Amino acid sequence: MSSGFMFDPATYATGAEHGYEGIAFYFAGRAGVLGEVDAEVVTAALAFFHPDVVRANQASARDYAVLDADESAELVRLCGSALDAVR
């Protein structure tokens, strides 16, 4: 999956349709599959985000957690796959 989905407005719209706000959907889908782990684990897995950004958004994703981790991950994957299909 390319990284373009992360900046695609359709990704944010899909997240909003499922109760997520802003980048919380991205974190719920990408980091949620790690389970209930500390921000340090998420920072290591998503190495391109500053640890402070990870901590804030991991907490935000949990606040908005309207889907379980597997459902969020699958929805994020589908957003990326849909974007890749049109390229």
Sequence and secondary structure as in RCSB ss.txt:
>XXXX:A:sequence
MSSGFMFDPATYATGAEHGYEGIAFYFAGRAGVLGEVDAEVVTAALAFFHPDVVRANQASARDYAVLDADESAEL
VRLCGSALDAVR
>XXXX:A:secstr
  GGGGG HHHHHHHHHTT  TTHHHHHHHTGGG S  HHHHHHHTTTS HHHHHHHHHHHHHT  S HHHHHHH
HHHHHHHHHHT 
